[in-house]
Structures are given as structure tokens and as C-alpha cells.
Amino acid sequence: MECAGNKCLEWGDFGCFGHTLQLCIKLVFELASVAKLIQKCRKLVGHFKHSTTITAEMRNRQKLLGVPEHELVQDVVTRWNSTQAMLSRLVEQRCTLTDILLDEKVTKKADSAVFLPKDHEWELMNDLSTVLMDLSNVTTYMCSENSVSLSEVYPIVCGLMRRSLKVQDSDGVIIRKTKDVISDELNRRYQPNDKKTACSTPVIASLMDTRYKQLTFLSSEQRKTAEEFLEGLIDEMPLKRLTETSGSDTPPPKRQRRPSGIDFLLSKSPDKPESQDELELQSYLLDKSDFNKSPLEWWSENETKYPCLSIIAKRAINTIRNESHLISGEFSKLYKSVNSEKWKNVYPYTIQVTCHIRSLIHECNETMPNAPTYILEQQEVVMGECAKLAQLVESTAAKSDENPSRIPVVNQLTFLGQAFSRMVDLSLGHLTQKIIITLDEANEPPTLATAMRTIVTLGLEGEHMCYIIAREGGVRALLEICRTESLEFAHCQALRALATISCVAESLFEIEKEGGVETLIEILCDTTVGEKVRGEVAGVIAQITSPCLENYQQMSDLVDNMEDLLRSLLGLASTTESYEIFLLSSAAIANITFMDSLGCEILAQYEAPRILIKACSTPIANSVFAKDQVVTVLANMVAVDMCRPCIINNNGISLCLELLSICPADYKSASEISACERVQQKAAIALTRMCREEEIGKIICTSEGIPRLVQLCRYAKERNNSEAVLVACLAALRKINSQYKSTNISPVDYHQLIQPRLMDSFLICTNTDENFV
């Protein structure tokens, strides 16, 4: 629930339109003349409501006079539209009421003088009711469950100010004042004429609502500003089009941000072709509007026609869910209040949490109008748990003379949290299915690009979303795209999306079940496939073989096809001139060396040490991340007896000593510093494993390896205070000394770093008295 709440914090918020409208109208009711009239109307209605005789007489007179047989309406102070209903009903029944109040047989003369409105009061009542009628209709419409309210705020506000609230020559003084007060307050709160308003979420929502996309309620300058802002949103979206041809290694040129707004709608530049996004926006604005269709329904039907804009539309329309971000914070406050037994705070927090959960369910139903039964059933479960919590808290609060037990309330909170999490999970799964269906059915580049970008974006949000995508068939759909020849233009992006979500066990199971490893190896081994695509395959292999993941050793297809896999990865690493592709292929090779010693033997057979060590002297392996992968391969291979000679004979010792000399202080980012520590540690480990003969120890000593190892032990800054590097360097010093007695080490260093137990030397170097097991 906390994760859901934190995610909701990213949504913008917009005040309740109905409440804002009430605040504007409240100022009218405070006008002296209007307040006096409303007070008299209330007394009049009360007079008829409290007397059964007059009520019966009113029914008789209605039939006699042919007036609608309606009862009078008494207003409620907290509901302004009930005041309009009261005024409207009084005007409707004016003839009946006047007839009764003037009949001395039914009404006392004194009561008639008090309750019967004068002619000018009837006229004011009629005019005021007419002005408030449009506002009342707006409130009723905006509260309708079928309306998409955010996109309709400014069309309604501007419509009210330019029509219903426009002062007419025939208006009296009080009606003029009424219209001015409401108009001024709406203008102050919504600022419809401000240029900045054109970039607000409600206006962009109106632009994405097919009924109001022409923005006729704004000035021409504001319309242009809104369209420019929308175009900027499209430019900032991570939806770069696939323009490279099948098998091409040349990446598409980056799109430049257009500074000219939507000038492309007005004129065309001969030297600048329109991009897909420009054509999409132009087509959308010129498309015929359907005023009888909900924008949610319209965008659902046209999502494939406008893939970029559909995302913007969903964001704009779904902004009405802003209050749901309060659930997590209020749930936390509720739990803390229960846990600390602050019962006076529990009840209000409970009402807030349950109300907001119900509101979120309502918004989910608007977003998913045809939600499957299992989601609706889970929503019922959540509603039931909310009701149980409210009932339990209410009964607990009623026991004021006792000390209530918090355990039942805590248990009910747990049940509610579990049910709510389940509902969110099911809803996410259902929405994810929609994206998977697009992957399965779409053939157009823009549509597929949008769907796969969405998969990548969701996958980057965390492992839970990766699990949901895999569970709902995302792995299967992406692999199917990779197997389809007619979708070659989408292979790179599909592989990138597959690598993004392959960070959970569920994805690995799906890859193996769908024969994904064989598909990946087939693409990787096909030299007719472009290098960029094969590089993406290397990225997927690197992800699914990562030692950080569970179950990668259970993928039997990897072991069965290990030779072909490693041969292809080595070929890719040896021929590429791309830093990124070398990094991905070397990372895949490094990860495979952790799986099985057979991998190291295959690498030795294909001269991997020579290829990788040589690459370290070229720009493609110049980064600390690439060096991290290379030294990982060397450290793992040198542990296998048959691999050790080929590493030593290809200057592996020199490379490891060179990698020991790098310093974390030379790097700025945390990821680079962390990689630098790993390089130092693995280089020291590789030296330790290589030093099995006196000759190797002598080579290390004559190459000035001992002073650097001592420096790394003595000076914490040289290793960024890494204890892992310290232990590796201490082990290397002891191993080298056991094979070759160096004269390069001082007596002090010998007695502190080599002679004592490893733990004692570690404590000397760290200057601590801690004990380590």
C-alpha cells in the first residue's frame, strides 16, 4: 500500500470544482438583499411544511388551478443548489401560494402579511433562480459518474462567464451584482484569461478531450500556447521512432526539439520533413470530433491510431485520481494512532482512509469501464473490509469507560491492507494485459514502439512490475516479436524490453518455458543479423546469467548451448567498435564463468584471454565498467588449471598489476567508484590465484606489484575504505611471499601484513578492535 501511495504522489492535484463553485455562490447569498429574500422564502416554506391543513389545501388548489402537483422544497444550508431548488419551486407555485395566503378562510391576515412575498420579491426570486439554474445544472453534471470532469472544467467556467453570467441590459441591480460577484470569484480562482493557464493540466486535458480539442473557449494566443506545450510533452516522451532499416547498424538520428511551437500546422518547411509525432498531432486536431462519445471510449478505440498522444491523454484524464495519494499517508497515521492507542484520532483517520479507498475504486472503474469480474469481486472484498474496519472502530470508540484492545483493530487493518494490495495487483495485471495484447496484435512501428517503451518504463519501476509483466505474458510476447521476420524493425527494442524485465525469477522461468534461450542463441549466432541486434541479445544474456539473480543455474538450455553461446559472444566482442556492445558481451561472458568451469575451458579454447586483454588497450574497453568485466573473466578462468597458462602467456599478470594501480579518487560517480573497488579486488584475487610457482611470484615482485599491494593495505583512501579490497590484497601479499621471498617489502610491513594471522593484519590496517567471523 505504501508503494502504491508513493506512486500516487507523482500525480498532480486539482481542487474540487463543485466545492469551488459553492464558495463562489456563497458570496452571493451573503448579499443583504439576497440573504433577506432567502430567509423569507425559508419561513414561507416552513409555514406550509408545518401545517397539515395548509398542505392539504395546497394540493386541492393545485388541482383546481392546473398547477403541477409538487411539494415545496426546503433548502439545506450546506447545499447551495437546494436553495436554487427552493426558489424555483416557489416561483412555480406562486399562483397557488398567493391564492392560499390571500384566502382569509385558510390563512390569518397577520400570517399573510408576514409570509406573502411582494411583487418585486417574486421577480427577484424568479431572476435569481434563473441565474442559479445553470450553475445547478453544471454541479449535477460534474457529479455524474459518467463524466470526465477534469477536461470539462475550463470549457464550463468560460461558458458560464461568457453566457450565463454575462450582464444583460434587462438585469436589475441585484442580479447584476450577483453575476459580477460570481464572475469575479471564478476569474480570481481559475484565471481563464491568463497565458499560464493554457499550460495547466485541466487545459491540456481539454485539448486531449475530443469534444473540446479546438479550445474555442480560449483566446487564439492561449490556444497556440496550449498546443506548443502539448507538442513539448510529446518531444519529451521516450518514444524515439525506429527509423533504421532491417539489419542496419546505423542508429537513427536523434530528434531535435522544435523551437517553433506548432508552426508546422500553419506552414511547411521544404528542408524539414514532418516527423511521426507532428503528423500525429496534426491528424488528431483535424480529426472530426464526436460529441456523443466519452473521451475515454474514444481514446480506447483510437489508441493505435495515436500511440504517442494516447499516453498523454491517459495521464491528463487520470489526473482526477489525485486524492488517492493520501491513502498511504493516512493509513500510516491510522496505524500509528492504533498502535499508540490514541483512540480520539483513530475514528477520523478511519473515515479518511476508507473514503479515499472508495474514491480510488471509483476512479479505477472509470479508467477500466469494462473491468473483469475478478477485479470487481476484489473491489467488493476491499469495500467489505473498509466497512468492517469502520464498524469495529466505531464500536471501539463507543467503549469510553473501558480500555479498548488494539489487537482486533490492528488485525482488521492488516486484512484491509492485504485486500487493497491484492486489488491493486489485479488492476495492474489487467492494465498490463492491454499492453501485451498490443504487442501480440500490432504490426505498425509507432504502435509497437509505444507498447515496448511502456514495457521498459514499467519494468524500470521495480521488480514487482517486472513480475506482473512476466506473469501476464510479456516475455512470451516479446520473444514472439523477436521470432517474427516481418517485425525485424522492432527486434532491437523488443530485446531491450526483454532485458529490462528479466530481473526476476518469474521472467527466467518464462524464458526457459518459451524456448527463449534457443531463440536468443539463434539470433546471436546468425552473422547476417546486424551487430546492434546481436548486442541487445548479449544484454539479455548478461541479465539472465547475472549472479545476483536466483535460478539462473537451472536454465539447462544455457549449459547445453554454452559453446555456441560463448563463441558468438567472443566473436562479437572481438569485432565490435562499440563500447556499449563490448560491455554487454563481456558482461555476459563474465557471468557465464560463474556458472560452470566448463565455460572457462571453452573460453581458453577460443583464446578469450588474448582477445579481452588486447581489448583493454583500445578505447572500447577504456571505461572502468568494461575493465570490471574483463578482470572478472580472468579471475574466474585462472582458478581453472588448464586456463592459467593462456592468461599468463598473454600478459595477464601485467594487466592485473595495471588494474591494481587505478584509484577510486579518479572517479566521481558512485557507480564508477564501486566498479573501481571491484576491479581492485578481482585483480588482487587473480594475482593470488596465478601465483602458484616461484617464477610467477618473482615476476610480480620485479614488476613492482608488492609496493602497490602494500599501499592498498596501508592507505584506506587508495581503496575507498573497502574492506573487501583490503582482504584480497592481504591474501595476495601472503600468497606471493609464500612462493617468492621479496626484498621489496620492509620488515615493518612483513611483521604487520604477512606474519600475523589474517584477522590480526586486517585489524592493524583498519585500526579497529572489532571482531570479524
N, C-alpha and C positions, 0 to 999 in steps of 0.2 A: 504494500500500500504506500509506503514511504517513497519507493521508486516511482510509482505512478504519480504521486503528489509532486515530487521533484520535477518530473517530466512536464506536468501541467504548469509549473512555474514559468516555463518558457512562453506560454501563451499570453497575449496581451489581454487587457480587460477594458470594458466599456460599461459605463453606468446604465442602470435600468431605465429604459425610455419611459415606461409608464410612470415610474416614480418621479422622474424629472418633469414630466408633463403635469403631474399633480402639484409639484412645487410651484410651477408657473401659474397654474389656475388658482392656487391657494391665495395668491396676492390679490386676485380679483375679488374673492369672497371677503377680503379684509377691507374693501372699499366701503365707506359708510353707507351709501345708498343701497348697494348690493346686499350688504350684511343685514340692513334693516328689512329689506324685502324678503330675504331668505328666512329671517326669523318670523316674519308674519305668515309666510307660507307654511312653516312648520306648525305654528299654532292652528292654522286653518285645517291642516291635515289631521292634527291631533284631535281637534274638535269633532270631526267626522268619525275618526277611528274609535274614540272612546264612548260613543253613543250608539247603541244598537238600534234605537228608534230612528235616528237620522240616517244611519247606514241603510236601514230597510227602506226609508223614504227615498233615499238616493237611487236605489235600484228601480223603484216604481217610476220616478221622474225620468230616468234614463230610457226606459221603455216608452214612456209617454212622449218624450221629446225626440226619440230616434237617435240618441247619443250612444256610442259604444259602451257596452256594459263592463266597464273596467273599474277596479278599485283604485283609490288614491294611493300614492306611493309616499312613504315617509323616508326621508334621506338618512344616511349614516354619515357621521362627521368624518370618518376616516376614508370614505369612498366618495370622491367628488362627483363621479358620474351618477351616483344615486341622487345628488342634488339636481342634476340636469333632468333625470327621470321624473323627479317630483315636480319640477317646473313644467315640464312637457305635459304631464298628466293633468295638472291643474288647468293649463290652457285648454286642453282637450275637453275637460269637463266644466268649462267656465259657465256655459248656459245652465247646466244642471245645478251647479253650486249657487249661482246667483238666484235662480228660481227658488231654491230651498231657503237661502238666507233671507230673502225678502218676504217669504211667507210667514206672517206672524203667528199662524197656527202651529207652525213647526219650530220656528226659531224666535227666541225672545228678541225684542227690539235692541236691547243693550248688547246682546251677543252679535247681532247683525252689524252693529256699528263697529264692533271690535274686529270681527273676522272677515267681513266682506271687503275685498280689495277695491280700490278706486280705479277709475278707467286708466289713468296713466300708469298705475301699478300693473294692471293687466297687460298693457302694451310693453312695459319694461320686461315683465315676466316672459312674454312671447319672444321678444327680441333676444333676450339673454339665453333663453332655451335654444333658439336657432343657432346662435354663435357657438354654444357649448355642444350642440348636437354633433357637429363634425369632429370635435375633439373626442367626444364619447365614442363615436364610431371608430376612430383611429385606435383608441385604447382597446376596444373589443377586438379589433382586427389583429393588433400586435400581440394580443394574448392568445390568439388562435394557435393551436398546436401544429397546424399545417403550414404556418407562415415562416419564411426565413427572415427573421426580424432585422438582423444587422444591416443587410443590404438595403433595407427599406427606410432606415432612419432619416437620412438626408432628403430623399425624394418626398417623404411625408412632411418633414419640417419646412422645407422650401415651399411645398404645395400649400401648407396651412398659411404661411406668412404672405404668400402672393395671391391667395384666393380667399379662403375663409376669414382670415384676419385682416384683410385689406379694408381700410376705412372707406365707406361709401358716403355720398352726399346726403343720403336719406337717413343716415345713422344719427341717433340722438347723442347728447353729451356723454351719458353714462356708457352707452355701447361703444362710442369712440374711445373712451378711457379704457374700457375692458379690452378692446382689441389691441390698443397701444401697449398696455401692461403685459399682456401675454406675448406679443411680438417682441418687445424689448427683452423680456426674460429669455425667450427662446434664442434670440440673437446673441445674448450675453453667454449663454451656456453652450451653444453649438457653433457659433461664429461661422455661419454658412457662407459669408462673403469673403472670408479670409483665404488668402492663397495657400497657406499651410494646410488648411482643411482638405484641400484636394489630394494630399498625400496621406491622409488619415486612413485607418483600417476600414471604417464604415464606407467611405467613398470608393476605395478600391474594391470593397465587397460589392458595391452598387455597379461598378464597372464590370465585374465578373458575373453579375446577375443579368441574364439575357434580356430581362424586361426593362432594365434601366441603363444598359450599357452605353447609350448615346449621351447620358449625363445632361439631358436638356434642362435639368433644374439648376445647373451651374453656369457660370459665365464662360465664354469661349476661352479665356485665359486659364481658368481653373480646369476646364476640360483638357486643355493641352498639357497642363502640369500633371494631371492625374495619369494621362496616357504615357507621358515620359517616365513617370515613376513606375508604372507597371512594366514598361519596357526595361527599366533598370533592374527590376526584380527578375525578369526573365534572363537578362545578361548575367546576373549573379548566381543563377541556378547552376548546379553541377551537372549540366546536360549537354556536354560537348558532343557534337554530332560526329558520327563515323563517316569520314569522307574518303578514307583511303580505299583503294581498290583491293580486291581479293588477293591475298598473298603479298601485298605490298609492305615493305619495311619502313616506308617513309611516314612519319606521324603527320596527322592533319595539322594545318597551321592553326595557331591559337586565334580565337575571335577577339577582336579589339572592341572595347566599349565605344559605342557610337555617341558622340557628344551632341548630336543634332536632334535629340528627342525623337519624335515620330515624323520627322520631315519626309521620311520615305513614303508616308501616306499621301503626301502632297506633291512630291516630285521625285523622279528617279535620277540617280547619278549614273552616267554611262560607264564610268570606270569602276563602279562598285556594285556587284550583283547582290540581290536581296538574299539574306540568309533564311534558313528554315524558320527561325523564330519571327523574323519580320513578316514573312508570308503568312505565318500562323496568326499573328496579331491582326494583320490586315484582313484576312479572311474572316476572323471572328467578328470584328467590328462591322463588317459589311454584311454578315450573315443575317437573314431575316429573323426577327425576334418572335417568340411565341409567348404571348402574354397569358395564355391559359395553362401553361405548363410550369411546374415548380422548377426553380433553377437547379436544385439537387437532382431532380429527374433528368433535366436537360443535359447537365454535365455528365451524368452517368451514361447517357446514350451517346454523347459526343466525346467521350474521354479519349478514344483512339484517334479522333479527328484533330483534337487539340491537346496533345500529350503534355506539352510544357505548361500551358495555361490551366490544365485540369488540376495540377498540383497547387498553383496559386489560388484557384477557385476554392479548393477544399480548405486551404489554410484560411482564406478570408471568411468563408461561410461558417467554418467551425470555430471561429473566434468567439462565438456566443457561448462557448463552454468555459469561459474564463473563470467562473466561480469554483470550478471543480478543483483548482489548485489549492484551495483552502482545506480540502479533506484531510490531507496528510498532517498538516499543522494542527488542525483542530482535534484529530484523532489522537495525536501525541499529547495535547493538552488534557484531553479527556482521560487518557490512560494514567498520566501523572497525577491528576486530581483523584482518581480512584485509588491509585497506589498509595498516595499520601493521605487518603481518607478525608479529603476536603469536599464533603458532600454538597455544600452550598454551590460549588462550581460545577458539579457533575451534571445536574439536570440541564442547565443551559447549553453546556458543551454537547450533551447528547442530542438535543434538539438540532443544534447546528450541524453536527456530523450526519445525522440521519436525513435531514433536509437536503444537504448538499449531495449526498449519495443518490437520493431520489432524483435530484436535478440532473446529475450526471447520467443516470439511467435514461431520463427523458431525452437528453441531448444525444445519447448513443442511439436511441430509437429513431430520432430524426435523421441522424447520419446514416443509419442502416435501416431504411424503411421496411425492408423485407428480410429481417434477421431470421435465422433458422430457429426452430423450436427449442433446441437445446440451450441457446442463449437466452431466449425468453423465459425458459424454465429456471435458469440460474438467476436471472434478474428477480424472479418471484421469490427464490430462496433468499436472496440478499434483502429484498423488501421485508420478508418474514423475519429475518434476523434483526433488521432495524426495529421492527415492531416489538419483538421480544425484548430488545435492549431498552427501548423507551418504556415499556411496561415494567420491566424489572427495576429500572432506575426510579420510576415514579413510585412504585410500591416501597422501594428502599428509602426514598426521601420522606415518605409518609410516616416512617417509624422514627419520629423525632425524639421519643423518650427512650430509645434504645440505641445501642452501638451497632449499626449495620455491618454485616460481613462483606468485605470487599471481594472475596473469592468468587461468589456467583457472578458478580458484575465483570470481573476480570475474565472469567471463563466465557461469558457471553461476548465480550469484546473480541476474544480470540476467535470464536465461531464466526462473528461478523467479518473480521479481517480475513479469515480463510475463504469465506464465501465471496467476499469482494474481490480478492486476488484471483479466485477461480473465474469470476465473471470477466475480469479484465483480460485474463489469459485467453478465454474463449473468444472474446471480442477481437483481440489482436490476431488470433488464429483465423477468424473468419475474414478479417480485412486482408490478411496476408494471402489467403486463398484467392482473393480477387486479383492480386498481382501475379500469382502463379498461373492463373487462368490466362492472363495477358501473355505471359511467357509461352504458354502452350499454343495459343491461337494466333498471335500476331505475327505478321510477316514483314511489316513496314519498318524500316530503320528507325524513324523517330519514336514509334511506339515501343519497340524493343529496347531502344536506348533508355527511354524514360523508365521502363519497368526495371531494367537491370541497375540503373543508377539508384532507384528506390531500394532495391535489394541491398546494394552496397551501403547506402546511408543507414538503413535499419540495422544491418549487420554490425556497423561501427558503434551502434548504441550500446552494445553489450552482449554477453554470451546468451542471455535469456532470449533475446530476439533471434540470434543465430539458431538456437534450439527450436524456436517456433517455426522459422523458415524451413529448416530441415524437416521438421515434423509434418509440415503441410505440403511437402513435395517439392521444395525449392531446389534441392540437389538434383533430383530426377529431371526437373525441367531444364536446368542449366546444362546438364550433361547431354540432354536430347538436342539442345541447340548446337552444342559442340559436335554432335554426330551428323548434323544436317548440312549437306554440302551447299544447299541454296541459301543458307544463313551464314556463309563464311564471313560476311561483313560484321557479324556480331560475335564471332568466336573470341576475340581478344577480351571484349567486355564481359562475356559470359564466364570466361576463365578467371578474370579478376574478381567477379562477384562470387564465384565458387571458392576462391582462396579466402575471401573475406569471411565467409560463413563457416569455413572448415576449421573452426577453433573449438568445437565441442564434440563430444563422443558421438552424439546423435548424427552429426554430419558424416563422421568417419564410417559409421555403420551403413548409412545410406549410400555412400560412395562405393563401399565394397558390395553391398547388395545389388546395386545397379550396374556392376561391372565397370565402375568408373576408372579404376587403376589401369585396366587394359586400354580403355579409351584414351587416357592421358599418355600412356606409353606409345600407343599407336601414332598419336599426333606428334609426339616428341621425336620419334624415330623417322618420321617422314620428312626427308630433306627438301621436298618440294614445298613444304609449308613455310611461310615466312618466319623469319627469326623472331619477330615481335610476338607472334602467337606461341612459338615454342618457348620463348622467355616467360610468358604467362603460365604455361604448363609447368615450367620449373618452379614458379612461385607457388602453384598449388601443391606440387610435390614437397617443397620446403615446408609448407604449412602442415600438411597431413603427416609428415615424418618428424615434426618438432618434438624434442624430448620433453617439452613442457606439457604435451598432451598425453592423455591416457589412451590405452588400447591401440596405439599405432603399431605395436609389435604383433598384434593379432591379425593384421591385414596380410593374409597369406599371398595375395597376388603380388605384393611388393617383393617378397622373398623369391617367389617363383620367377619373376622377371627382372631380378636385380642386375644381371649382367647387361641386358639391353638398356635398362634404365641408366646405369652408371656410364656406359659407353656413350650414350646420347648426351647426357649431361656434360661429360668431359669434352665431347666434340663441340657443344655449344659454348662452353667456357673458353675453349682454345681459339675459336674463330670469331667470337663477337668483339665488337669495338665499343659496345655499350656498357657503361658502368653498372646500370641497373640490372641488365641481363646477366652479367658476370656475377653480381652479388647474389641474385636469385639462384643461379645454377650452382654456385659454390656453396650456398647455404643448404641446398638440397643434398649435395654430396656430403657435406659435413654431418647433416642429420642422419643420413643413412649409415655413416661409420659408427654411430652409436648403437645401431640395431643389431649388427651381426659382424663377426670378424671376417666372414666371407666377403663382405663389402670391401674391406681393406685389401684383401688378397686380389680382388678383381681390379681395384684401383691401381695396385702395384703392377699388375699385368698390363694395364693400358697407360703406364708411365704418368700417373696422376701427379706425383711429387714434382716431376720435371715441369709439367705444364703449369701447375699452380705456383711453384717457386719462381718460374720465369715471369709469370704474370705480375708478381709483386714488384717487379722493376719497371712496370709500364703504368700509364695513367689509369687504366681501368680498375686496378687494384690499389689505388693510391689512398683510398679512404680507410679509416680505422675499422669500419664495419666489414669491408672486404678482407682486411688482414685478419680480423677475428675469425672469419670462416676458414681461411687458408690455414692458420695455425691450429685450428680445431682438427682439421683433417690430418695434419702432420702429427699432432699429439696422439690421436687415436690410432693412426697407422703404425707409428713407431713402437707401439705396445705389442704389435704382432711381429714375431721373429723374422719372417720372410720379407717383411716390408722395410725393416730397419736399414739394410744396406742401400736401397734405392734412394732413401731420404738423405742419408749421409753423403752418398756419392753425387747428389745433385745440390750440394751446398745448403743442406737443411740446417746444419749447425750455424752457419753464418747468418742465415735468415732468422733463426730463433734468437741469436745474440743481438741482431739488429732490432728485432721486435721488442726485446727487453729494454732497449735504450729509449723507447718512446716514453713520454711523460704526460700524465693527466693534465698538468698545468698548461699544456699547449692547446687544450681544447676548452670550449666554452659551454656547450650544451650538456645537459645531464646525460643524455643518451650516448654522446661521444665519450664522456668521461667513464661511464660504466663499461663501454666497449673497450676502452683503453685498459682498464683494470683486468678484463677478461683476457686480453691479448698478453699482458704481462704474466698472468697466472699460467696460461696454457703454454707460453714459450718456456717458462721455467719447468713445467711438467714435462714438456717434450725433451728438454735437455737432460732431465733426470732419467727419463726412460732410454735415451740414446746412450748414456754414459754407462756402458756395461764392460768396457775394456779400458785398459790404461791408456791406449792410444787416443781414445775419444776424450778422456779426461785431460790429456796433455794438450789436445787441440783447443779445448775450451779455455784452458789456462793461458795458453800462448796468445789466444785471441782476445785477451783482457775481459773474459767473462766473469771471473771471480770478483774484481772490484765493483762491477755493476750489480752483482747479486748482493754483495755486502752493503752497497749503497741503498738498495731497495729494502734491505732489512733494517738498516740504521735510521734512515730518514723517511718518516711516515708520509711526508708531502710528496715524495717521489712516487709513492704508490697510492696516493689519495686516501691514506689511513686504512687501506684494505687489508684485513686480516687474512683473507684467502691468498692474496699475493705474498704476504709475509710467510705463511706456512709453506707455500710452494717454493719460495726462494731458499728457505732454511733447509728443506728437503733436498733441493738441488745442490747446495753447498756441501752437505754431508755425503751425498752420493758421489760427487766429483772428487772430494777429498779421500773417499774410500778407495777410489781407483788410481788417483794420482796425487801425491803429496806436493802441493803447490807451495812455492816460496813467495807467492804474491799476497798471501794472507798474513796479517800481523798476529803476534802472539795474543793480543787482547781479543781480536776477532775470533781467533781459534778457540780460546778458552770460554768465550761467551756464546758463540754462534754454532760451534761444531762439537766441542767436547761434552757439554751438558746434555741432559735429556732434552728432547724436542720441546716439551712443555716449558721447561726452565728457560730455554733460549727465547721462546715465544714471550714469556713474561718479562724477560730482560728488555726485549725490543719494544714491548708495548708499555713498559713502566707501570704495570698494574699488579695488584695482588689477587686478581680474580683467578678462580679455578675453572678449568675447562675440561669437560669429559670428552 
